[in-house]
Amino acid sequence: MKGRTIALGQLNGAEAAALIVDGRLSDLLVDTDAPRPGTIYRAIAERPMKGQGGMFLRTPDGSAFLRQVKGLSPGQPLLVQVTGFAEPGKAIPVTTKVLFKSRYAIVTPDAPGINVSRSVKDDDVRDRLLEIAHEVMGGNDMGLILRTSAIAAEDDELAEDIGAMYELAGQVMQDAEGTEAEMLVEGDGPHLLAWREWAGPAEVDGSDMAFENHGVLDAVDALSHPAVALDGGASFWVEPTRALVAVDVNTGGDTSPAAGLKANIGCARDLPRQLRLRGLGGQIVIDFAPMPKKDRRVVEGSLRAALKADGVDTTMVGWTPLGHYELHRKRDRFPLAEVLK
């Protein structure tokens, strides 16, 4: 089945959304009990973390950790935003760079200026978007970034979206002062995130049988297993441990000279999707199938292209002396295995 479909439903009683592209599950969002990324708190500074340049903060949902703090003293209130999911037993990761993100626009209170996504190349389109933004924002000192999805928006729809985000930002900034820890904005749930982030043309199925109709449940069941099949009988295994995520590539029954290279390229192209769907992040160690060192550049190029299209903040650390490849990936999803327990 060609095209994009967004299925809105539930998994294990939790709100969920699935993006299916050309008949294959491309993305999956599932709600959890953990604080959602994007949540904004008025937090209270508690104690510094010596040697790491960070500070533990008090929030209504537990302890949070803020990196690279200067001039912050215990008891001081500040606005922070959740950036991802915490590892078990660790504090909620937060930042002071608060953003108000919607389908078409991002309001940046601490970064003035109106900008358009660099993906928008047409000068006439950029001028139209900037004209609408300046008209709505006026001369206020908050910043604005117009997202690529704004291209397809009607003028009135875009203006309304910008205005709503600007109004919300103004209200939250006024609530920054206070003596008690408080949640000011809750992060978006899966259905709203699907509307916000999957903005391209798509068929939307919000029926009670949406997940069954589009094979989402079968795809989720496959994700509960570590093995991922590749062409030609090859495969790779994705296995999270407490310290890291181990990825092992196997050529299967293919004994041709190019078997290792083909399997490694296949893994490189699909690995970001598998990590995204499984909700895995942190340190990723890939044990590629044996191949000549001269082919490493080809595999690395395939991996770089796949990560660029993926959109999750991932650092390509490089090859180790043992011939493994290391990545470090932002934990912006809750592990699917934990959600399905």
C-alpha positions as CSV (number, residue, x, y, z in Angstrom):
1,M,0.0,0.0,0.0
2,K,1.6,3.3,-1.1
3,G,1.3,6.6,0.7
4,R,1.2,7.7,4.3
5,T,-1.4,6.7,6.9
6,I,-1.7,7.9,10.5
7,A,-3.5,5.5,12.8
8,L,-4.7,6.8,16.1
9,G,-5.5,4.3,18.8
10,Q,-4.3,2.7,22.0
11,L,-1.7,0.2,23.1
12,N,-2.2,-1.6,26.5
13,G,-4.7,1.0,27.4
14,A,-2.4,3.9,26.7
15,E,-2.9,6.6,24.0
16,A,-0.8,5.8,20.9
17,A,-0.3,6.9,17.3
18,A,1.4,5.1,14.4
19,L,2.7,6.4,11.1
20,I,2.6,3.9,8.3
21,V,4.6,4.7,5.1
22,D,4.1,2.6,2.0
23,G,2.6,-0.2,4.1
24,R,5.5,-0.3,6.7
25,L,5.5,1.0,10.3
26,S,7.7,4.1,10.2
27,D,7.1,5.7,13.6
28,L,5.2,4.9,16.8
29,L,4.3,7.1,19.7
30,V,2.9,5.7,23.0
31,D,2.0,7.6,26.1
32,T,3.5,6.6,29.5
33,D,3.2,7.7,33.1
34,A,6.6,9.5,32.9
35,P,6.7,13.3,32.4
36,R,6.3,13.9,28.7
37,P,9.1,15.7,26.8
38,G,8.1,19.3,26.2
39,T,6.6,19.6,29.7
40,I,7.4,23.0,31.3
41,Y,7.9,23.4,35.0
42,R,8.6,26.2,37.4
43,A,11.3,24.2,39.3
44,I,13.2,25.0,42.4
45,A,17.0,24.7,42.6
46,E,18.0,22.3,45.3
47,R,21.7,21.2,45.3
48,P,24.6,21.4,42.9
49,M,26.2,18.2,41.5
50,K,29.9,18.7,42.2
51,G,32.3,17.8,39.5
52,Q,29.6,17.8,36.8
53,G,28.6,21.4,36.7
54,G,24.9,20.6,37.1
55,M,22.1,21.2,39.6
56,F,19.3,19.0,40.9
57,L,15.9,20.7,40.9
58,R,12.6,20.0,42.6
59,T,9.5,19.6,40.4
60,P,6.0,18.3,41.1
61,D,7.0,15.0,39.3
62,G,10.2,14.4,41.2
63,S,13.8,15.4,40.9
64,A,15.2,16.9,37.7
65,F,18.7,17.5,36.6
66,L,20.0,20.6,34.8
67,R,23.4,20.6,33.2
68,Q,25.9,23.4,32.9
69,V,24.4,25.9,35.4
70,K,26.0,29.2,36.4
71,G,24.9,31.7,39.0
72,L,22.1,29.4,40.2
73,S,21.7,29.1,44.0
74,P,19.6,26.7,46.1
75,G,16.0,27.8,46.5
76,Q,15.9,29.8,43.3
77,P,12.9,29.3,41.0
78,L,13.4,28.9,37.3
79,L,11.6,27.8,34.1
80,V,12.7,24.4,32.7
81,Q,11.5,22.1,30.0
82,V,11.7,18.3,29.9
83,T,14.0,17.2,27.0
84,G,13.6,13.4,27.1
85,F,13.0,10.4,29.3
86,A,15.1,9.6,32.3
87,E,16.9,6.3,32.7
88,P,15.5,4.2,35.6
89,G,16.5,5.6,38.9
90,K,17.8,8.9,37.4
91,A,16.5,12.5,37.5
92,I,14.3,14.0,34.7
93,P,16.6,15.7,32.1
94,V,15.6,19.4,31.6
95,T,16.9,22.5,30.0
96,T,16.3,26.3,30.5
97,K,16.0,26.8,26.8
98,V,12.2,26.7,26.7
99,L,10.5,26.3,23.4
100,F,6.8,26.5,22.5
101,K,6.3,24.2,19.5
102,S,3.2,23.7,17.3
103,R,2.5,22.4,13.8
104,Y,3.8,25.4,11.9
105,A,5.8,27.5,14.3
106,I,8.2,27.5,17.3
107,V,8.2,30.4,19.7
108,T,11.6,31.0,21.3
109,P,11.3,33.4,24.3
110,D,15.1,33.7,24.8
111,A,16.1,34.0,21.2
112,P,14.6,37.1,19.5
113,G,14.2,37.4,15.8
114,I,11.9,35.8,13.2
115,N,13.3,33.1,11.0
116,V,12.2,30.5,8.4
117,S,13.4,26.9,8.3
118,R,16.3,26.6,5.9
119,S,14.4,23.8,4.1
120,V,12.2,26.5,2.6
121,K,14.2,27.5,-0.4
122,D,11.7,29.5,-2.5
123,D,12.2,33.3,-1.9
124,D,8.6,34.2,-2.6
125,V,7.3,31.6,-0.1
126,R,9.8,32.8,2.5
127,D,8.6,36.4,2.0
128,R,5.0,35.4,2.4
129,L,5.7,33.5,5.6
130,L,7.7,36.3,7.1
131,E,5.1,38.8,6.2
132,I,2.4,36.8,8.1
133,A,4.8,36.3,11.0
134,H,5.7,40.0,11.4
135,E,2.0,40.9,11.2
136,V,1.1,38.6,14.0
137,M,4.2,39.0,16.2
138,G,4.4,42.8,15.9
139,G,7.4,44.3,17.7
140,N,7.5,41.9,20.7
141,D,10.9,40.6,21.9
142,M,10.2,36.9,21.6
143,G,11.7,34.9,18.7
144,L,9.9,32.8,16.1
145,I,10.9,29.9,13.8
146,L,8.5,29.0,11.0
147,R,8.7,25.3,10.3
148,T,8.8,23.7,6.9
149,S,5.2,22.5,7.3
150,A,4.1,26.2,7.3
151,I,4.4,26.1,3.5
152,A,1.2,24.1,3.1
153,A,-0.8,26.2,5.6
154,E,-3.4,28.7,4.7
155,D,-2.6,32.3,5.7
156,D,-5.3,32.5,8.3
157,E,-4.4,29.0,9.7
158,L,-0.8,30.0,10.0
159,A,-1.6,33.3,11.7
160,E,-3.8,31.6,14.2
161,D,-1.2,29.0,15.0
162,I,1.5,31.6,15.6
163,G,-0.8,33.7,17.7
164,A,-1.8,30.7,19.9
165,M,1.8,29.8,20.6
166,Y,2.8,33.4,21.2
167,E,-0.1,33.8,23.7
168,L,0.8,30.6,25.5
169,A,4.4,31.7,25.7
170,G,3.5,35.0,27.2
171,Q,1.3,33.4,29.9
172,V,4.0,30.9,30.9
173,M,6.7,33.6,31.1
174,Q,4.5,35.6,33.4
175,D,4.2,32.6,35.7
176,A,7.9,32.1,35.9
177,E,8.2,33.8,39.3
178,G,6.9,31.9,42.3
179,T,8.1,30.0,45.4
180,E,6.6,26.6,44.7
181,A,7.4,24.0,42.1
182,E,4.6,23.7,39.6
183,M,3.8,22.2,36.2
184,L,2.9,25.1,33.8
185,V,2.5,23.2,30.5
186,E,2.1,19.5,30.0
187,G,3.9,18.0,27.0
188,D,1.8,16.9,24.0
189,G,0.4,13.4,24.0
190,P,0.8,10.9,21.1
191,H,-2.3,12.1,19.1
192,L,-1.4,15.7,19.3
193,L,2.2,14.9,18.6
194,A,1.1,13.1,15.5
195,W,-0.8,16.1,14.3
196,R,2.2,18.4,15.1
197,E,5.1,16.3,13.8
198,W,3.7,14.2,11.0
199,A,2.5,17.2,9.0
200,G,2.8,15.8,5.5
201,P,-0.2,14.6,3.4
202,A,-1.7,11.5,5.0
203,E,-4.8,9.5,5.4
204,V,-5.9,9.6,9.1
205,D,-7.7,6.7,10.7
206,G,-9.1,7.3,14.1
207,S,-11.5,4.4,14.2
208,D,-11.6,1.9,17.0
209,M,-10.0,-0.7,14.7
210,A,-7.3,1.6,13.2
211,F,-4.4,-0.4,14.6
212,E,-5.9,-3.7,13.4
213,N,-6.8,-2.3,10.0
214,H,-3.2,-1.2,9.2
215,G,-1.2,-4.0,10.8
216,V,0.2,-1.9,13.6
217,L,-0.4,-4.6,16.3
218,D,1.5,-7.2,14.2
219,A,4.4,-4.7,13.7
220,V,4.5,-4.0,17.4
221,D,4.6,-7.7,18.1
222,A,7.6,-8.1,15.8
223,L,9.3,-5.3,17.7
224,S,9.2,-7.4,20.9
225,H,11.8,-9.7,19.3
226,P,15.5,-8.6,18.9
227,A,15.9,-10.0,15.4
228,V,15.4,-7.9,12.3
229,A,15.4,-9.6,8.9
230,L,17.3,-8.2,6.0
231,D,17.4,-9.2,2.3
232,G,19.2,-12.4,1.3
233,G,18.7,-14.1,4.6
234,A,20.9,-11.6,6.5
235,S,19.7,-10.1,9.8
236,F,20.7,-7.9,12.7
237,W,19.8,-8.1,16.4
238,V,19.0,-5.2,18.6
239,E,19.5,-6.0,22.3
240,P,19.4,-3.4,25.0
241,T,21.5,-3.9,28.2
242,R,21.7,-1.8,31.3
243,A,24.8,0.0,30.0
244,L,24.2,0.1,26.2
245,V,22.3,-1.1,23.2
246,A,24.2,-3.9,21.4
247,V,23.6,-4.4,17.6
248,D,24.9,-7.5,15.9
249,V,24.9,-8.0,12.1
250,N,24.8,-11.5,10.6
251,T,25.1,-12.5,7.0
252,G,23.1,-15.7,7.4
253,G,23.6,-18.3,4.7
254,D,25.2,-15.9,2.2
255,T,28.8,-16.8,1.7
256,S,29.6,-14.5,-1.2
257,P,32.5,-12.0,-1.0
258,A,30.1,-9.0,-0.7
259,A,27.8,-10.6,1.9
260,G,29.2,-8.6,4.8
261,L,29.0,-5.3,2.9
262,K,25.4,-5.9,1.8
263,A,24.2,-6.9,5.3
264,N,26.0,-3.9,6.9
265,I,24.4,-1.5,4.5
266,G,21.0,-3.0,5.1
267,C,21.5,-2.6,8.8
268,A,22.7,1.0,8.5
269,R,19.7,2.0,6.5
270,D,17.1,0.4,8.8
271,L,18.8,0.8,12.2
272,P,17.5,4.4,13.0
273,R,13.9,3.3,12.3
274,Q,14.4,0.2,14.6
275,L,15.8,2.4,17.4
276,R,13.0,4.9,17.0
277,L,10.3,2.3,17.1
278,R,11.8,0.5,20.0
279,G,12.4,3.7,21.9
280,L,16.1,3.0,22.4
281,G,18.8,5.6,23.0
282,G,22.0,6.3,24.9
283,Q,25.1,4.4,23.9
284,I,24.7,2.2,20.8
285,V,27.5,-0.3,19.9
286,I,27.2,-1.9,16.4
287,D,29.2,-5.1,15.7
288,F,29.1,-5.1,11.9
289,A,29.6,-8.2,9.8
290,P,33.1,-8.8,8.6
291,M,34.1,-6.7,5.6
292,P,37.3,-5.1,4.2
293,K,38.3,-1.9,5.9
294,K,38.0,0.0,2.6
295,D,34.2,-0.6,2.7
296,R,33.8,1.1,6.1
297,R,33.3,4.5,4.4
298,V,30.4,3.2,2.3
299,V,28.7,1.8,5.4
300,E,29.3,4.9,7.4
301,G,27.8,7.0,4.6
302,S,24.7,4.9,4.5
303,L,24.3,5.2,8.3
304,R,24.9,9.0,8.2
305,A,22.2,9.4,5.5
306,A,19.7,7.3,7.5
307,L,20.3,9.2,10.7
308,K,19.9,12.5,8.9
309,A,16.4,11.4,7.7
310,D,15.6,10.0,11.1
311,G,15.6,13.4,12.9
312,V,16.6,12.1,16.4
313,D,19.7,13.8,17.7
314,T,22.4,11.2,17.3
315,T,26.2,11.6,17.4
316,M,28.3,9.3,15.2
317,V,31.2,8.6,17.6
318,G,33.2,6.3,15.2
319,W,35.0,3.1,14.9
320,T,36.6,1.4,18.0
321,P,39.9,-0.5,18.0
322,L,37.9,-3.8,18.0
323,G,36.1,-2.7,14.8
324,H,32.8,-1.8,16.4
325,Y,30.9,1.4,15.5
326,E,29.6,3.6,18.3
327,L,26.7,6.0,18.3
328,H,25.3,8.2,21.1
329,R,21.5,8.8,20.7
330,K,19.2,11.1,22.6
331,R,16.7,9.4,24.8
332,D,13.6,11.1,23.5
333,R,11.4,7.9,23.6
334,F,10.4,5.6,26.4
335,P,11.5,2.0,25.7
336,L,8.7,0.2,24.0
337,A,9.5,-3.0,26.0
338,E,8.7,-1.1,29.2
339,V,5.5,0.3,27.8
340,L,4.3,-3.2,26.7
341,K,4.9,-4.9,30.1
